[in-house]
Amino acid sequence: MEGTRRSEIRAGLRVAIVLKEHQRTGTLTEGVVQSLLTNSPTHPHGIKVRLVGGAVGRVKKILA
């Protein structure tokens, strides 16, 4: 699943995100969503979230 629709993502969901500093390489970071930072219903590059632990990035994959 892709992370471009806000309605598919909620707190507690396990996701893979790309951090700002890893956008060029596409390195993914896995974690659990703490909060959603994007307010619009969709975003072409992925919904921005904060993971438990503080990492912020755009959702590329929904894992569970």
PQR file with spaces between the fields and no chain letter, atoms N, CA, C, O and H, PARSE charges and radii, in Angstrom:
ATOM       1  N    MET     1       0.835   -1.188    0.000 -0.4000 1.5000
ATOM       2  CA   MET     1       0.000    0.000    0.000 -0.0000 2.0000
ATOM       3  C    MET     1       0.879    1.250    0.000  0.5500 1.7000
ATOM       4  O    MET     1       1.956    1.270    0.595 -0.5500 1.4000
ATOM       5  N    GLU     2       0.412    2.254   -0.657 -0.4000 1.5000
ATOM       6  CA   GLU     2       1.126    3.517   -0.700 -0.0000 2.0000
ATOM       7  C    GLU     2       0.630    4.439    0.399  0.5500 1.7000
ATOM       8  O    GLU     2      -0.452    4.230    0.948 -0.5500 1.4000
ATOM       9  H    GLU     2      -0.463    2.238   -1.140  0.4000 1.0000
ATOM      10  N    GLY     3       1.401    5.436    0.715 -0.4000 1.5000
ATOM      11  CA   GLY     3       1.044    6.344    1.787 -0.0000 2.0000
ATOM      12  C    GLY     3       0.625    7.715    1.307  0.5500 1.7000
ATOM      13  O    GLY     3       0.932    8.715    1.957 -0.5500 1.4000
ATOM      14  H    GLY     3       2.280    5.605    0.269  0.4000 1.0000
ATOM      15  N    THR     4      -0.081    7.788    0.167 -0.4000 1.5000
ATOM      16  CA   THR     4      -0.447    9.081   -0.392 -0.0000 2.0000
ATOM      17  C    THR     4      -1.814    9.590    0.065  0.5500 1.7000
ATOM      18  O    THR     4      -2.142   10.752   -0.174 -0.5500 1.4000
ATOM      19  H    THR     4      -0.331    6.977   -0.361  0.4000 1.0000
ATOM      20  N    ARG     5      -2.624    8.742    0.721 -0.4000 1.5000
ATOM      21  CA   ARG     5      -3.947    9.170    1.190 -0.0000 2.0000
ATOM      22  C    ARG     5      -3.981    9.205    2.711  0.5500 1.7000
ATOM      23  O    ARG     5      -3.670    8.213    3.370 -0.5500 1.4000
ATOM      24  H    ARG     5      -2.357    7.798    0.915  0.4000 1.0000
ATOM      25  N    ARG     6      -4.358   10.339    3.258 -0.4000 1.5000
ATOM      26  CA   ARG     6      -4.380   10.545    4.704 -0.0000 2.0000
ATOM      27  C    ARG     6      -5.354    9.585    5.392  0.5500 1.7000
ATOM      28  O    ARG     6      -5.115    9.163    6.523 -0.5500 1.4000
ATOM      29  H    ARG     6      -4.612   11.145    2.723  0.4000 1.0000
ATOM      30  N    SER     7      -6.450    9.242    4.710 -0.4000 1.5000
ATOM      31  CA   SER     7      -7.469    8.381    5.301 -0.0000 2.0000
ATOM      32  C    SER     7      -6.956    6.964    5.582  0.5500 1.7000
ATOM      33  O    SER     7      -7.554    6.245    6.384 -0.5500 1.4000
ATOM      34  H    SER     7      -6.644    9.585    3.791  0.4000 1.0000
ATOM      35  N    GLU     8      -5.858    6.550    4.936 -0.4000 1.5000
ATOM      36  CA   GLU     8      -5.306    5.203    5.130 -0.0000 2.0000
ATOM      37  C    GLU     8      -4.331    5.123    6.298  0.5500 1.7000
ATOM      38  O    GLU     8      -3.933    4.030    6.700 -0.5500 1.4000
ATOM      39  H    GLU     8      -5.372    7.134    4.285  0.4000 1.0000
ATOM      40  N    ILE     9      -3.942    6.282    6.851 -0.4000 1.5000
ATOM      41  CA   ILE     9      -2.897    6.317    7.871 -0.0000 2.0000
ATOM      42  C    ILE     9      -3.475    6.809    9.187  0.5500 1.7000
ATOM      43  O    ILE     9      -4.243    7.771    9.216 -0.5500 1.4000
ATOM      44  H    ILE     9      -4.266    7.170    6.525  0.4000 1.0000
ATOM      45  N    ARG    10      -3.103    6.143   10.279 -0.4000 1.5000
ATOM      46  CA   ARG    10      -3.567    6.549   11.606 -0.0000 2.0000
ATOM      47  C    ARG    10      -2.471    6.247   12.622  0.5500 1.7000
ATOM      48  O    ARG    10      -1.549    5.478   12.351 -0.5500 1.4000
ATOM      49  H    ARG    10      -2.479    5.362   10.255  0.4000 1.0000
ATOM      50  N    ALA    11      -2.587    6.860   13.783 -0.4000 1.5000
ATOM      51  CA   ALA    11      -1.619    6.633   14.855 -0.0000 2.0000
ATOM      52  C    ALA    11      -1.616    5.158   15.238  0.5500 1.7000
ATOM      53  O    ALA    11      -2.672    4.527   15.298 -0.5500 1.4000
ATOM      54  H    ALA    11      -3.337    7.485   14.002  0.4000 1.0000
ATOM      55  N    GLY    12      -0.442    4.611   15.496 -0.4000 1.5000
ATOM      56  CA   GLY    12      -0.291    3.214   15.868 -0.0000 2.0000
ATOM      57  C    GLY    12      -0.017    2.285   14.703  0.5500 1.7000
ATOM      58  O    GLY    12       0.272    1.107   14.909 -0.5500 1.4000
ATOM      59  H    GLY    12       0.416    5.123   15.448  0.4000 1.0000
ATOM      60  N    LEU    13      -0.102    2.793   13.481 -0.4000 1.5000
ATOM      61  CA   LEU    13       0.125    1.981   12.289 -0.0000 2.0000
ATOM      62  C    LEU    13       1.626    1.852   12.028  0.5500 1.7000
ATOM      63  O    LEU    13       2.367    2.819   12.205 -0.5500 1.4000
ATOM      64  H    LEU    13      -0.337    3.750   13.313  0.4000 1.0000
ATOM      65  N    ARG    14       2.080    0.676   11.612 -0.4000 1.5000
ATOM      66  CA   ARG    14       3.494    0.459   11.284 -0.0000 2.0000
ATOM      67  C    ARG    14       3.711    0.837    9.822  0.5500 1.7000
ATOM      68  O    ARG    14       3.008    0.348    8.937 -0.5500 1.4000
ATOM      69  H    ARG    14       1.478   -0.110   11.468  0.4000 1.0000
ATOM      70  N    VAL    15       4.686    1.709    9.573 -0.4000 1.5000
ATOM      71  CA   VAL    15       4.928    2.231    8.231 -0.0000 2.0000
ATOM      72  C    VAL    15       6.422    2.307    7.942  0.5500 1.7000
ATOM      73  O    VAL    15       7.252    2.183    8.842 -0.5500 1.4000
ATOM      74  H    VAL    15       5.257    2.106   10.291  0.4000 1.0000
ATOM      75  N    ALA    16       6.745    2.513    6.673 -0.4000 1.5000
ATOM      76  CA   ALA    16       8.119    2.807    6.251 -0.0000 2.0000
ATOM      77  C    ALA    16       8.090    4.219    5.678  0.5500 1.7000
ATOM      78  O    ALA    16       7.283    4.527    4.800 -0.5500 1.4000
ATOM      79  H    ALA    16       6.071    2.613    5.942  0.4000 1.0000
ATOM      80  N    ILE    17       8.980    5.074    6.182 -0.4000 1.5000
ATOM      81  CA   ILE    17       9.046    6.457    5.728 -0.0000 2.0000
ATOM      82  C    ILE    17      10.412    6.750    5.138  0.5500 1.7000
ATOM      83  O    ILE    17      11.384    6.036    5.386 -0.5500 1.4000
ATOM      84  H    ILE    17       9.635    4.824    6.895  0.4000 1.0000
ATOM      85  N    VAL    18      10.467    7.817    4.351 -0.4000 1.5000
ATOM      86  CA   VAL    18      11.759    8.326    3.886 -0.0000 2.0000
ATOM      87  C    VAL    18      11.985    9.653    4.608  0.5500 1.7000
ATOM      88  O    VAL    18      11.151   10.557    4.554 -0.5500 1.4000
ATOM      89  H    VAL    18       9.678    8.397    4.149  0.4000 1.0000
ATOM      90  N    LEU    19      13.126    9.749    5.283 -0.4000 1.5000
ATOM      91  CA   LEU    19      13.495   10.967    5.991 -0.0000 2.0000
ATOM      92  C    LEU    19      13.958   12.018    4.989  0.5500 1.7000
ATOM      93  O    LEU    19      14.403   11.678    3.892 -0.5500 1.4000
ATOM      94  H    LEU    19      13.804    9.015    5.327  0.4000 1.0000
ATOM      95  N    LYS    20      13.855   13.286    5.360 -0.4000 1.5000
ATOM      96  CA   LYS    20      14.264   14.385    4.474 -0.0000 2.0000
ATOM      97  C    LYS    20      15.699   14.189    3.965  0.5500 1.7000
ATOM      98  O    LYS    20      15.975   14.380    2.780 -0.5500 1.4000
ATOM      99  H    LYS    20      13.493   13.562    6.251  0.4000 1.0000
ATOM     100  N    GLU    21      16.597   13.812    4.861 -0.4000 1.5000
ATOM     101  CA   GLU    21      18.001   13.665    4.461 -0.0000 2.0000
ATOM     102  C    GLU    21      18.258   12.428    3.600  0.5500 1.7000
ATOM     103  O    GLU    21      19.343   12.287    3.036 -0.5500 1.4000
ATOM     104  H    GLU    21      16.373   13.657    5.823  0.4000 1.0000
ATOM     105  N    HIS    22      17.275   11.530    3.492 -0.4000 1.5000
ATOM     106  CA   HIS    22      17.428   10.320    2.684 -0.0000 2.0000
ATOM     107  C    HIS    22      16.587   10.340    1.410  0.5500 1.7000
ATOM     108  O    HIS    22      16.446    9.312    0.747 -0.5500 1.4000
ATOM     109  H    HIS    22      16.394   11.644    3.950  0.4000 1.0000
ATOM     110  N    GLN    23      16.029   11.494    1.064 -0.4000 1.5000
ATOM     111  CA   GLN    23      15.170   11.563   -0.118 -0.0000 2.0000
ATOM     112  C    GLN    23      15.928   11.227   -1.402  0.5500 1.7000
ATOM     113  O    GLN    23      15.363   10.609   -2.305 -0.5500 1.4000
ATOM     114  H    GLN    23      16.143   12.329    1.603  0.4000 1.0000
ATOM     115  N    ARG    24      17.174   11.618   -1.494 -0.4000 1.5000
ATOM     116  CA   ARG    24      17.956   11.330   -2.706 -0.0000 2.0000
ATOM     117  C    ARG    24      18.260    9.842   -2.848  0.5500 1.7000
ATOM     118  O    ARG    24      18.220    9.306   -3.955 -0.5500 1.4000
ATOM     119  H    ARG    24      17.632   12.120   -0.761  0.4000 1.0000
ATOM     120  N    THR    25      18.561    9.173   -1.739 -0.4000 1.5000
ATOM     121  CA   THR    25      18.910    7.752   -1.790 -0.0000 2.0000
ATOM     122  C    THR    25      17.680    6.854   -1.700  0.5500 1.7000
ATOM     123  O    THR    25      17.710    5.717   -2.171 -0.5500 1.4000
ATOM     124  H    THR    25      18.593    9.609   -0.839  0.4000 1.0000
ATOM     125  N    GLY    26      16.603    7.351   -1.102 -0.4000 1.5000
ATOM     126  CA   GLY    26      15.394    6.553   -0.944 -0.0000 2.0000
ATOM     127  C    GLY    26      15.455    5.560    0.198  0.5500 1.7000
ATOM     128  O    GLY    26      14.639    4.641    0.264 -0.5500 1.4000
ATOM     129  H    GLY    26      16.578    8.274   -0.719  0.4000 1.0000
ATOM     130  N    THR    27      16.419    5.731    1.108 -0.4000 1.5000
ATOM     131  CA   THR    27      16.549    4.838    2.259 -0.0000 2.0000
ATOM     132  C    THR    27      15.307    4.946    3.139  0.5500 1.7000
ATOM     133  O    THR    27      14.902    6.043    3.522 -0.5500 1.4000
ATOM     134  H    THR    27      17.083    6.477    1.055  0.4000 1.0000
ATOM     135  N    LEU    28      14.704    3.797    3.457 -0.4000 1.5000
ATOM     136  CA   LEU    28      13.480    3.791    4.254 -0.0000 2.0000
ATOM     137  C    LEU    28      13.773    3.527    5.726  0.5500 1.7000
ATOM     138  O    LEU    28      14.705    2.802    6.075 -0.5500 1.4000
ATOM     139  H    LEU    28      15.033    2.906    3.146  0.4000 1.0000
ATOM     140  N    THR    29      12.953    4.133    6.577 -0.4000 1.5000
ATOM     141  CA   THR    29      13.025    3.951    8.021 -0.0000 2.0000
ATOM     142  C    THR    29      11.678    3.416    8.473  0.5500 1.7000
ATOM     143  O    THR    29      10.643    4.008    8.168 -0.5500 1.4000
ATOM     144  H    THR    29      12.196    4.722    6.294  0.4000 1.0000
ATOM     145  N    GLU    30      11.677    2.297    9.198 -0.4000 1.5000
ATOM     146  CA   GLU    30      10.428    1.714    9.683 -0.0000 2.0000
ATOM     147  C    GLU    30      10.124    2.187   11.084  0.5500 1.7000
ATOM     148  O    GLU    30      11.026    2.459   11.876 -0.5500 1.4000
ATOM     149  H    GLU    30      12.518    1.816    9.446  0.4000 1.0000
ATOM     150  N    GLY    31       8.830    2.282   11.381 -0.4000 1.5000
ATOM     151  CA   GLY    31       8.429    2.676   12.720 -0.0000 2.0000
ATOM     152  C    GLY    31       6.918    2.739   12.851  0.5500 1.7000
ATOM     153  O    GLY    31       6.179    2.389   11.930 -0.5500 1.4000
ATOM     154  H    GLY    31       8.097    2.061   10.738  0.4000 1.0000
ATOM     155  N    VAL    32       6.477    3.189   14.011 -0.4000 1.5000
ATOM     156  CA   VAL    32       5.052    3.284   14.332 -0.0000 2.0000
ATOM     157  C    VAL    32       4.653    4.757   14.342  0.5500 1.7000
ATOM     158  O    VAL    32       5.334    5.588   14.942 -0.5500 1.4000
ATOM     159  H    VAL    32       7.077    3.473   14.759  0.4000 1.0000
ATOM     160  N    VAL    33       3.541    5.076   13.671 -0.4000 1.5000
ATOM     161  CA   VAL    33       3.080    6.454   13.559 -0.0000 2.0000
ATOM     162  C    VAL    33       2.628    6.970   14.929  0.5500 1.7000
ATOM     163  O    VAL    33       1.821    6.347   15.618 -0.5500 1.4000
ATOM     164  H    VAL    33       2.987    4.401   13.183  0.4000 1.0000
ATOM     165  N    GLN    34       3.178    8.129   15.295 -0.4000 1.5000
ATOM     166  CA   GLN    34       2.748    8.810   16.517 -0.0000 2.0000
ATOM     167  C    GLN    34       1.699    9.866   16.165  0.5500 1.7000
ATOM     168  O    GLN    34       0.675    9.975   16.839 -0.5500 1.4000
ATOM     169  H    GLN    34       3.834    8.635   14.736  0.4000 1.0000
ATOM     170  N    SER    35       1.959   10.657   15.089 -0.4000 1.5000
ATOM     171  CA   SER    35       1.012   11.692   14.682 -0.0000 2.0000
ATOM     172  C    SER    35       1.169   11.989   13.192  0.5500 1.7000
ATOM     173  O    SER    35       2.226   11.768   12.601 -0.5500 1.4000
ATOM     174  H    SER    35       2.791   10.568   14.541  0.4000 1.0000
ATOM     175  N    LEU    36       0.090   12.495   12.607 -0.4000 1.5000
ATOM     176  CA   LEU    36       0.076   12.896   11.206 -0.0000 2.0000
ATOM     177  C    LEU    36       0.365   14.381   11.131  0.5500 1.7000
ATOM     178  O    LEU    36      -0.208   15.162   11.891 -0.5500 1.4000
ATOM     179  H    LEU    36      -0.769   12.675   13.087  0.4000 1.0000
ATOM     180  N    LEU    37       1.245   14.785   10.225 -0.4000 1.5000
ATOM     181  CA   LEU    37       1.629   16.184   10.096 -0.0000 2.0000
ATOM     182  C    LEU    37       1.053   16.850    8.856  0.5500 1.7000
ATOM     183  O    LEU    37       0.986   18.078    8.795 -0.5500 1.4000
ATOM     184  H    LEU    37       1.711   14.152    9.608  0.4000 1.0000
ATOM     185  N    THR    38       0.638   16.068    7.868 -0.4000 1.5000
ATOM     186  CA   THR    38       0.012   16.610    6.659 -0.0000 2.0000
ATOM     187  C    THR    38      -1.478   16.742    6.902  0.5500 1.7000
ATOM     188  O    THR    38      -2.126   15.794    7.345 -0.5500 1.4000
ATOM     189  H    THR    38       0.693   15.071    7.917  0.4000 1.0000
ATOM     190  N    ASN    39      -2.025   17.923    6.611 -0.4000 1.5000
ATOM     191  CA   ASN    39      -3.449   18.168    6.828 -0.0000 2.0000
ATOM     192  C    ASN    39      -4.311   17.875    5.607  0.5500 1.7000
ATOM     193  O    ASN    39      -5.498   17.582    5.751 -0.5500 1.4000
ATOM     194  H    ASN    39      -1.498   18.693    6.251  0.4000 1.0000
ATOM     195  N    SER    40      -3.737   17.948    4.405 -0.4000 1.5000
ATOM     196  CA   SER    40      -4.524   17.720    3.195 -0.0000 2.0000
ATOM     197  C    SER    40      -4.883   16.236    3.063  0.5500 1.7000
ATOM     198  O    SER    40      -4.164   15.383    3.583 -0.5500 1.4000
ATOM     199  H    SER    40      -2.772   18.185    4.288  0.4000 1.0000
ATOM     200  N    PRO    41      -5.982   15.917    2.375 -0.5600 1.5000
ATOM     201  CA   PRO    41      -6.416   14.518    2.252  0.2800 2.0000
ATOM     202  C    PRO    41      -5.456   13.631    1.457  0.5500 1.7000
ATOM     203  O    PRO    41      -5.408   12.422    1.683 -0.5500 1.4000
ATOM     204  N    THR    42      -4.688   14.219    0.526 -0.4000 1.5000
ATOM     205  CA   THR    42      -3.708   13.448   -0.249 -0.0000 2.0000
ATOM     206  C    THR    42      -2.449   14.285   -0.446  0.5500 1.7000
ATOM     207  O    THR    42      -2.473   15.511   -0.338 -0.5500 1.4000
ATOM     208  H    THR    42      -4.727   15.201    0.343  0.4000 1.0000
ATOM     209  N    HIS    43      -1.353   13.594   -0.738 -0.4000 1.5000
ATOM     210  CA   HIS    43      -0.099   14.269   -1.089 -0.0000 2.0000
ATOM     211  C    HIS    43       0.653   13.340   -2.025  0.5500 1.7000
ATOM     212  O    HIS    43       0.829   12.164   -1.706 -0.5500 1.4000
ATOM     213  H    HIS    43      -1.334   12.598   -0.826  0.4000 1.0000
ATOM     214  N    PRO    44       1.105   13.838   -3.178 -0.5600 1.5000
ATOM     215  CA   PRO    44       1.734   12.968   -4.182  0.2800 2.0000
ATOM     216  C    PRO    44       3.021   12.294   -3.724  0.5500 1.7000
ATOM     217  O    PRO    44       3.374   11.241   -4.256 -0.5500 1.4000
ATOM     218  N    HIS    45       3.731   12.865   -2.757 -0.4000 1.5000
ATOM     219  CA   HIS    45       4.990   12.279   -2.290 -0.0000 2.0000
ATOM     220  C    HIS    45       4.833   11.499   -0.992  0.5500 1.7000
ATOM     221  O    HIS    45       5.815   10.976   -0.464 -0.5500 1.4000
ATOM     222  H    HIS    45       3.444   13.720   -2.326  0.4000 1.0000
ATOM     223  N    GLY    46       3.623   11.413   -0.475 -0.4000 1.5000
ATOM     224  CA   GLY    46       3.380   10.690    0.766 -0.0000 2.0000
ATOM     225  C    GLY    46       2.976   11.629    1.889  0.5500 1.7000
ATOM     226  O    GLY    46       3.386   12.789    1.931 -0.5500 1.4000
ATOM     227  H    GLY    46       2.825   11.838   -0.903  0.4000 1.0000
ATOM     228  N    ILE    47       2.174   11.110    2.789 -0.4000 1.5000
ATOM     229  CA   ILE    47       1.718   11.883    3.940 -0.0000 2.0000
ATOM     230  C    ILE    47       2.865   12.000    4.939  0.5500 1.7000
ATOM     231  O    ILE    47       3.519   11.006    5.254 -0.5500 1.4000
ATOM     232  H    ILE    47       1.841   10.168    2.755  0.4000 1.0000
ATOM     233  N    LYS    48       3.108   13.200    5.431 -0.4000 1.5000
ATOM     234  CA   LYS    48       4.185   13.414    6.399 -0.0000 2.0000
ATOM     235  C    LYS    48       3.697   13.019    7.785  0.5500 1.7000
ATOM     236  O    LYS    48       2.618   13.425    8.217 -0.5500 1.4000
ATOM     237  H    LYS    48       2.577   14.007    5.175  0.4000 1.0000
ATOM     238  N    VAL    49       4.509   12.218    8.477 -0.4000 1.5000
ATOM     239  CA   VAL    49       4.165   11.736    9.811 -0.0000 2.0000
ATOM     240  C    VAL    49       5.351   11.856   10.757  0.5500 1.7000
ATOM     241  O    VAL    49       6.499   11.974   10.329 -0.5500 1.4000
ATOM     242  H    VAL    49       5.385   11.888    8.126  0.4000 1.0000
ATOM     243  N    ARG    50       5.051   11.823   12.045 -0.4000 1.5000
ATOM     244  CA   ARG    50       6.086   11.717   13.083 -0.0000 2.0000
ATOM     245  C    ARG    50       5.967   10.316   13.664  0.5500 1.7000
ATOM     246  O    ARG    50       4.880    9.886   14.050 -0.5500 1.4000
ATOM     247  H    ARG    50       4.119   11.727   12.393  0.4000 1.0000
ATOM     248  N    LEU    51       7.089    9.605   13.724 -0.4000 1.5000
ATOM     249  CA   LEU    51       7.109    8.267   14.300 -0.0000 2.0000
ATOM     250  C    LEU    51       7.362    8.344   15.795  0.5500 1.7000
ATOM     251  O    LEU    51       7.880    9.340   16.301 -0.5500 1.4000
ATOM     252  H    LEU    51       7.972    9.954   13.409  0.4000 1.0000
ATOM     253  N    VAL    52       6.988    7.276   16.498 -0.4000 1.5000
ATOM     254  CA   VAL    52       7.361    7.152   17.900 -0.0000 2.0000
ATOM     255  C    VAL    52       8.885    7.164   17.931  0.5500 1.7000
ATOM     256  O    VAL    52       9.523    6.369   17.241 -0.5500 1.4000
ATOM     257  H    VAL    52       6.567    6.468   16.087  0.4000 1.0000
ATOM     258  N    GLY    53       9.462    8.035   18.703 -0.4000 1.5000
ATOM     259  CA   GLY    53      10.906    8.199   18.706 -0.0000 2.0000
ATOM     260  C    GLY    53      11.319    9.523   18.084  0.5500 1.7000
ATOM     261  O    GLY    53      12.457    9.957   18.260 -0.5500 1.4000
ATOM     262  H    GLY    53       8.944    8.681   19.264  0.4000 1.0000
ATOM     263  N    GLY    54      10.404   10.179   17.350 -0.4000 1.5000
ATOM     264  CA   GLY    54      10.652   11.519   16.858 -0.0000 2.0000
ATOM     265  C    GLY    54      11.028   11.681   15.403  0.5500 1.7000
ATOM     266  O    GLY    54      11.083   12.812   14.920 -0.5500 1.4000
ATOM     267  H    GLY    54       9.480    9.826   17.206  0.4000 1.0000
ATOM     268  N    ALA    55      11.293   10.600   14.675 -0.4000 1.5000
ATOM     269  CA   ALA    55      11.666   10.723   13.261 -0.0000 2.0000
ATOM     270  C    ALA    55      10.480   11.263   12.460  0.5500 1.7000
ATOM     271  O    ALA    55       9.341   10.849   12.672 -0.5500 1.4000
ATOM     272  H    ALA    55      11.249    9.681   15.067  0.4000 1.0000
ATOM     273  N    VAL    56      10.757   12.196   11.534 -0.4000 1.5000
ATOM     274  CA   VAL    56       9.720   12.796   10.701 -0.0000 2.0000
ATOM     275  C    VAL    56      10.052   12.521    9.242  0.5500 1.7000
ATOM     276  O    VAL    56      11.187   12.710    8.804 -0.5500 1.4000
ATOM     277  H    VAL    56      11.683   12.533   11.362  0.4000 1.0000
ATOM     278  N    GLY    57       9.045   12.070    8.492 -0.4000 1.5000
ATOM     279  CA   GLY    57       9.255   11.810    7.068 -0.0000 2.0000
ATOM     280  C    GLY    57       7.944   11.500    6.372  0.5500 1.7000
ATOM     281  O    GLY    57       6.876   11.534    6.983 -0.5500 1.4000
ATOM     282  H    GLY    57       8.123   11.916    8.848  0.4000 1.0000
ATOM     283  N    ARG    58       8.039   11.198    5.094 -0.4000 1.5000
ATOM     284  CA   ARG    58       6.847   10.906    4.291 -0.0000 2.0000
ATOM     285  C    ARG    58       6.664    9.395    4.141  0.5500 1.7000
ATOM     286  O    ARG    58       7.619    8.658    3.894 -0.5500 1.4000
ATOM     287  H    ARG    58       8.906   11.170    4.597  0.4000 1.0000
ATOM     288  N    VAL    59       5.426    8.957    4.296 -0.4000 1.5000
ATOM     289  CA   VAL    59       5.095    7.532    4.230 -0.0000 2.0000
ATOM     290  C    VAL    59       5.256    7.026    2.797  0.5500 1.7000
ATOM     291  O    VAL    59       4.696    7.588    1.856 -0.5500 1.4000
ATOM     292  H    VAL    59       4.650    9.555    4.496  0.4000 1.0000
ATOM     293  N    LYS    60       6.035    5.948    2.654 -0.4000 1.5000
ATOM     294  CA   LYS    60       6.226    5.318    1.349 -0.0000 2.0000
ATOM     295  C    LYS    60       5.529    3.958    1.290  0.5500 1.7000
ATOM     296  O    LYS    60       5.093    3.527    0.223 -0.5500 1.4000
ATOM     297  H    LYS    60       6.490    5.491    3.418  0.4000 1.0000
ATOM     298  N    LYS    61       5.423    3.280    2.442 -0.4000 1.5000
ATOM     299  CA   LYS    61       4.768    1.970    2.498 -0.0000 2.0000
ATOM     300  C    LYS    61       4.027    1.842    3.821  0.5500 1.7000
ATOM     301  O    LYS    61       4.506    2.281    4.866 -0.5500 1.4000
ATOM     302  H    LYS    61       5.777    3.629    3.309  0.4000 1.0000
ATOM     303  N    ILE    62       2.849    1.232    3.753 -0.4000 1.5000
ATOM     304  CA   ILE    62       2.119    0.870    4.980 -0.0000 2.0000
ATOM     305  C    ILE    62       2.386   -0.608    5.203  0.5500 1.7000
ATOM     306  O    ILE    62       2.065   -1.439    4.354 -0.5500 1.4000
ATOM     307  H    ILE    62       2.459    0.875    2.904  0.4000 1.0000
ATOM     308  N    LEU    63       2.973   -0.934    6.349 -0.4000 1.5000
ATOM     309  CA   LEU    63       3.409   -2.309    6.604 -0.0000 2.0000
ATOM     310  C    LEU    63       2.347   -3.136    7.331  0.5500 1.7000
ATOM     311  O    LEU    63       2.196   -4.324    7.045 -0.5500 1.4000
ATOM     312  H    LEU    63       3.233   -0.259    7.039  0.4000 1.0000
ATOM     313  N    ALA    64       1.621   -2.539    8.250 -0.4000 1.5000
ATOM     314  CA   ALA    64       0.579   -3.283    8.982 -0.0000 2.0000
ATOM     315  C    ALA    64      -0.362   -2.341    9.660  0.5500 1.7000
ATOM     316  O    ALA    64      -1.303   -2.778   10.323 -0.5500 1.4000
ATOM     317  H    ALA    64       1.744   -1.574    8.483  0.4000 1.0000
